[in-house]
Amino acid sequence: MFSRTLPALAFLLLVRACDGLRADIPAPVPTPPLGPVGQRAVYRRPGDSGVVANGITRFEFGLGPVESRVGDPCQWAVLQATKANGTSFKVWMLTRAPIPNDVREAGTKAVRYLTQEGTEPPREFVDRGNGMAVLPSLGGWESLWPRPHPGGFRDGVVAREVSLLGMRFTLESSSVGSVPPCPESPRRIVLRPDMWVGVPGNERTRDDRRRFDGSDYPMVRLTRADYAEMIDAGMNCFRVDPEQAVWLRDEPVYYWGVGGRDVPFPECLYRSNYLGPALFLDEPAVGTRDHDVRPLLAKDPALRRALTPGRMFEAFRDHFHRAVRDGAPTAFMKGMQARADVELGSLRLAQDNLYSWETMVATAAWQLTGEPTGGPRAIVFEPPGRLGTRRTVPEMNMAYGCQLPPSNPASLADPVFGFLRGAARAADKQWGVSIYGAVDPADAPFLLTHAYDLGATHFFFWDNYQLACVPYAECLRLARLLQAHAGQHPDRQLTSLLHAADTLILIPPGYELGHVQMGRGNLWGIPELNLERRNAHGVRHRDVMAKVFVEIERCVRLGLPFDLAWDLDGLPVAGYREIVRVRENGRIDVATSGRHAVRNAARIPERPPGTPPRIRVELNGASHRAPRAFLARAFVEEGTSPVYYTTGTDGRGVQHNARVLWELYGPLDEDYRTLLEPGADPRVTRAGNRLEIELPFAVDKPGSYRLRAATTDEQGRSAVAWTGFVVDR
């Protein structure tokens, strides 16, 4: 037995001896990714006697120790600067690689990021989701760190001349020694870069009772306790004045609204939780219509006849360029240029973290791709008018002959979100949704949680102005609902969600959903582009958009995730299994997995069986001359399902079943008006499944008119009746 165990014992002793030898061998030292540890370079501003108060006179750029993080060697880069007024600030960043010029690329390399302003406590900015660094997003990242001129750094930090914050500095000295170590116990500002939730104002409603009469809510300034309550509810993006900014400085939130003399320069640029003086571009598409096009239409009758979706696109493109060049993205620089104690040199930055708050979502692809530098980084849907599944989806079905399920809120949300997500995917940017007071309260929770599930990152509540206002208590309730939903579903893969769609539906530039007339569909919400107008190919706007909506319905019924976008030149479309191009000539190009087909009609999906409603109209007039009063009667026979259509809430907050959508076209091709007011409750007489609905109306111009009456049932089946009449002079 002894002879058999001896070899095993010898082997065990040999293994232990080798382990001892390995323990004596030092672990390999990782190569510093930035440069020699302890390398320092001091730079001075030439002729610093003339530097303004907040100008940097001298700074040190150094490299700290190497740490192993997330499987890679990382190294500390340290910047400490002294200003002419005697104050100083420091910045530390632990990174895997030399600091790139692009902040998004830098964010993939950075592990930790800290700042210290003067004698204040150091602050570390941390991503709540992954514990990694959150970098500043206001803009000018390439100017926040020393950049060598010309060529590159020697030993990571040494160059004869560098630029920092738009100013030139020359090398004073370089050495190897100690650099300021990372603070051991910084204040941790834990942020959510993947989820901004907030309101656009720094006031709240004093009385949270809903107002449906169109009056303004009395407002009061937000207190520190209000902000604490909003933070507890899940909000993390706030507008502030200078005093309120102090309250939120160390809270786990982003803040914006202050600029100019109310923020320290350049320290504010290094704060990851300071977003800037602005947060969004305000409805550039609506601004195009209301401030550029409508004044021209009022002066030029010929333009009313000549206006086309293509010309609207051209006007929008020009307006958008001006909004980016002269508007919100420039607010920070304008504020600094007005200060005598700030010298900007060659620093030129546009605020990079803005989003576009937009009602006309079909413009999204242009807004996120039309300005590669300086444009918004996200687009957020602003619901127009009295938006709601029970109002808007029936109108879509009646306008376009599609049959979107009107009881499913996704029938409304998915076409809207499809434009937003499609634009964000094309530009590799972000998207989001907002809730307005006029949104059907039954839809608001779904719009928020569904957008979250699809990958939205921006969630806002409009907190002022008449029917648009969401009262403070409702903002809190909706924010808590979203917070709970996000807590139950924390692990979103945003890149995968952004690329989830199989199908991309492209529409001609300039065509869109109708702004406050979304559903009825007048392009850009103006009568001159009503659905009965014909384009250069002789095709009605209605027929073009009907094909878009039937293709949308097909995706909805087949459960196919889909995006939508304008068919812009050069728009990135790679990665979709199917691309559907609806053209102005009425044809549809379908490219599926390498196969291509041209169709004259949209692909109608299988629909639930049942009998649609029927409708006919009788029209009685008081005279043959203008002005003339009419009484229209619609006779509706319900089929398999009851008919339902509402124009939204009345002055008491009640939604009525109007049953029929009445629209009047004429006397000119460019003339259109809807005959039902919001909250309409017409007179209805019922006998079994037969209904008689009355509508009085008047016309004040002579000419030929066409009255369109449409009805739809609770399965989305529709019926339309046209009635023509002439009014004499």
Residue, then its C-alpha position, 0 to 999 in steps of 0.5 A: m500500500f505504501s508503494r502505491t501512495l508514494p507517487a501520489l504524495a510526491f505529486l501533491l508536494l510538487v503541486r504545493a511547491c509550484d503554488g509557492l513559486r507562483a505566489d512569489i511571482p508578482a502579477p503583471v502590471p497593466t499598461p496605463p491606457l493614457g500614459p505614464v502614471g504620475q505624468r503632469a503638465v502645467y499650462r499657462r495662459p500667455g499674457d495672463s495679466g489681461v485675463v477676465a475674472n472667470g478666465i483660466t490663467r493656469f491649469e495642470f493636466g495629470l495622469g493618476p493610477v491605473e485601476s482594473r475595472v470591468g475587465d479592463p485597465c483604466q486610468w485616472a485623468v485629472l484636470q485642475a484649473t485656476k481662474a483669474n479671480g482666484t477660484s479653482f476647480k478640479v475634474w477627475m475621470l477614470t477611463r479605459a482610453p484617451i479622452p475622445n472628442d465625442v462625448r457619446e464615445a467618451g461615455t463608452k470609455a468612462v467608468r467614473y467622473l467627479t468634479q470639485e468647485g473651489t472648496e465645495p465637496p467633490r461630487e461624483f455623477v453615477d448612472r443608476g442603471n449600471g453604476m458607471a459614469v454620467l458625463p456632461s451633456l450640455g455641449g462642447w465636450e471636445s473643449l472641456w479637456p486639453r487638446p494639443h495643437p498641433g499633433g498629439f500628446r507626448d506621454g499622454v499630457v505633454a504638448r507645446e501648446v494646447s487649447l482648453l475652453g476655446m483659449r490657447f495655453t502654452l506649456e510651462s513645465s512637465s514632470v512625473g510626480s503625484v496628481p490629486p487623488c480621487p476623493e475617497s467620499p464624494r457626494r454621489i449624484v445618482l442619475r438616470p440618463d435613460m429616463w428623463v421625467g418632468v414638467p416644463g415649468n417651475e410653477r404648479t397649479r394651486d387648485d388641482r380640480r380639472r377645468f374643462d371650460g378653457s380657463d387658465y389655472p391659477m399657478v404658484r411657484l414650486t417650493r422646496a417641498d414640492y420638488a421633494e414630493m415630485i422627486d419621490a414620485g419619480m420625476n427627475c428633470f426640472r426647470v428652476d430659477p437661481e434659488q431653486a437650482v441651489w435646492l436641487r444641486d445635490e439631488p438625484v435629478y437634472y435641472w435646467g432653465v438657468g444660464g447667463r450670470d446665474v451659473p458659474f463659468p466654466e464650471c457649469l459645463y462640467r456638471s453632469n446634472y446641469l442641462g442648460p438654459a433650455l430643454f427643447l425646441d418648441e413645435p418647429a412644425v407648428g411654428t412653420r405653419d402658424h408663423d411662416v405659412r398662414p400669414l402668407l395664405a392670408k395675404d395671397p389667395a393664389l397660394r391657397r390654391a397652389l399650396t402642396p405638401g411638398r411646399m410645406f416640407e420646403a417651408f418646414r425645412d427652412h424654419f427648422h434650420r433657423a430654429v436650430r441656428d438662432g433658437a434654443p440651441t444657442a441660448f447658452m452661448k448668447g448668455m455667456q457672450a453677454r457677460a463681461d467676466v467671461e472670455l470665450g475665444s474660439l469656443r462655439l457650442a450649441q446645446d447638445n441635449l435638447y429635444s424637439w417637443e413636437t405635435m406633427v410627428a411625421t416630421a420626426a425623421w427630418q428633425l433628427t437627421g436634418e441637422p447632424t450637428g446642433g439639432p435635437r438629440a430626441i423627439v417627444f410627442e406633444p398630443p394635439g387637441r383632445l387626443g384619445t383612442r375613442r375619438t381619434v381612431p374612429e376618425m382615422n377609420m372614417a377618414y381613410g377606410c381602414q379598420l383599426p381596432p378602436s378599443n385598443p389604445a395601441s391603434l392610436a399609440d403605435p402609428v404615433f410612436g412608429f414615427l418617433r422610433g423610426a426617426a430615432r433609429a435612423a439617427d441613433k438618437q432618442w424619443g419620448v412622449s408627453i401627456y397634455g390635459a386634453v388627452d383622454p385620461a383613460d389613455a394617459p397611463f397606457l401612453l406612458t407605459h407602452a412608450y416605456d416598453l417600446g424604448a422611450t427615454h423622455f416622459f413629460f407632463w405639460d403643466n400650464y395653459q388652459l385645457a393643455c394643463v395637467p394639474y399638479a396632483e395628476c402629474l404626481r399620480l402619472a409619474r408614480l404609475l410610470q415609476a412603478h412600471a419602470g421598477q417592475h421592468p427595469d432591464r430594458q435593452l434600449t438598442s434592441l428596442l430601437h431596432a425592434a421594428d420589422t417593417l418600415i412604412l415610408i410616406p412622401p415628405g410633407y404628408e402627415l397626420g393632421h396636427v389638431q385634426m389628427g384623425r380627420g387628417n387635413l395635412w398640417g391641420i389647415p383647410e388648404l391641404n384637406l384630404e380631397r385636394r389632389n396632388a400633381h399626379g391627380v391623386r387625392h391626399r386621402d387616397v395616399m394616406a389611406k394606403v398608409f393607414v391600411e398598411i399600418e392596420r395590416c401590421v397591427r393585425l398581424g402583430l408586426p412591429f413597424d416604424l414610419a418616416w418621411d421618404l427622405d433622400g439618404l435616410p438610413v433604412a438598413g436592417y428592416r425586413e420589409i420596406v413599404r414606400v407609399r408614393e404620391n402617384g398612388r403606387i406602393d413599392v414593397a421590398t421584402s427580404g430582397r424581393h421587390a413588388v409594385r402594387n396599386a392597392a394596399r394589402i388589406p388584412e383579414r378583418p373580423p366578420g360582421t355587418p358594417p353600419r349604413i348611412r344616408v343623408e337628407l338636407n333641408g335649406a331655408s333659402h337658395r341664397a347665401p347666407r343660408a341655413f341648413l338642417a342635415r339629417a343622417f339616417v344611420e342603421e347599425g350593423t353588427s356593432p353599435v356606432y360610436y364616435t366622440t369629439g372629446t369632452d364638453g365644458r363639464g368634462v363629459q364625452h358624448n356619442a356624436r355618432v356621425l362626423w360631419e365635414l363640409y368641403g367648398p365652395l373652393d377646393e381649398d375650403y374645408r371645415t368640420l361642423l362639430e364642436p368639441g364635446a358635441d352632443p347632437r340630437v339623436t332619435r333611436a328606433g331599434n338599430r336605426l338612428e336619426i341624427e340632426l345637425p344644423f349648420a350655415v354657409d355664408k358664401p355662394g358656390s358648390y359644396r359637398l357635405r361628407a357624413a361618416t359613421t363608424d362602429e365599435q369594431g372600426r367598420s365605417a360608412v360614408a355618405w356624400t351630399g352635394f348642394v349649390v348656394d346661389r349668389 
